[in-house]
């Protein structure tokens, strides 16, 4: 007995849950406007309005002529059908209830005036009413979940079966079977179109996320590459500090114990820091992108154990670029002097990347490189003229500009890039340097 009660209770719970879902899905008046078409914009909305006007006139005439209803009452029923179509543009669930209610009112009103050997109207769905409900179901399926569309279709089919199959009438042309088939086609079509629209929207979102992720990954790769190069520079400085701390006691006659102890501590800290830097550098090099492994050119400072390039090697870079077919001129203004290694490395890489971009994207152009030494900053400028022919397709995605900008920002500087002199292009970076010492010569051109 307890098992039977459990089965009954479970069945009641399932029914109650299903009725709750049905209530939540169909007993709602939420606004769900039909979005404009991608290509046709507001044309579908205009078509619905025109169709609704045609249904209003056609249904009123049909219900009056073949259905035998009073003209005023027939017009009100037709107005309900046409109004449901327009309402479906904003509130599809409410429109479906309106259309179904208008059908039931029209069906029972026509049934009440039917007579034997009289006119044989299409029943329970008039032709215009069938078209109206067909469009309402299509607009419903375009915007609501598939479950809601299926529920609306099932209740429509059930209402049609009850009116035509169970209630019936005396003499009419049955439209119930045809209506259910057409309604099913409309719901399937609307569901398919809705799924296609959602799939395209999801694809657009995924494409955006993929592009953002690619840009983020590229940024991290550029920063990792810059960090690898700067770790070499820092490791060099730490090695110099360690050596100087070791040699310093021998430069002083009878150095005190405190000095020896402090210098020994400095050397020990430098050695430990150098060890940690080498470990980090090993990790960075092990994570080096595979694409870079094929570009290890010692002349460019890309080899795993090659020293990082400085501006002293700029002439060799320009000669290599000329050998590749690009006409390059250089200009140096201000008092040329050694700069911090990070500044020289970044300036060299910016020029290198800018010239590579000219070769890749501006075939036949000429380039001009300017280095302007100032008291507080080094200005690097690379400009090129318009290309003489179309560039071949490139797989690049502005990663070079990203890397140049990262190098400039890392030093607290700025980088601008954009069109120059018609179809030419200009890259300018301002890289701050440490304050000059009193022995540094003043710049000759007054640049800052």
QUIZIVEN-V977453 format. One record per run of one state. SS is the DSSP state (hx for helix, st for strand, lp for the rest). FROM is the first residue (numbers start at 1). TO is the last residue. If there is no record, write none. Layout:
ss from to
SS FROM TO
SS FROM TO
//
This chain:
ss from to
lp 1 1
hx 2 26
lp 27 36
st 37 37
lp 38 40
st 41 41
lp 42 42
hx 43 65
lp 66 70
hx 71 87
lp 88 91
hx 92 113
lp 114 121
st 122 123
lp 124 126
hx 127 141
lp 142 145
hx 146 167
lp 168 172
st 173 174
lp 175 175
hx 176 251
lp 252 256
hx 257 286
lp 287 289
hx 290 293
lp 294 297
hx 298 300
lp 301 310
hx 311 323
lp 324 326
st 327 333
lp 334 340
hx 341 361
lp 362 365
st 366 373
lp 374 376
st 377 384
lp 385 398
hx 399 410
lp 411 413
st 414 420
lp 421 423
st 424 432
lp 433 448
//
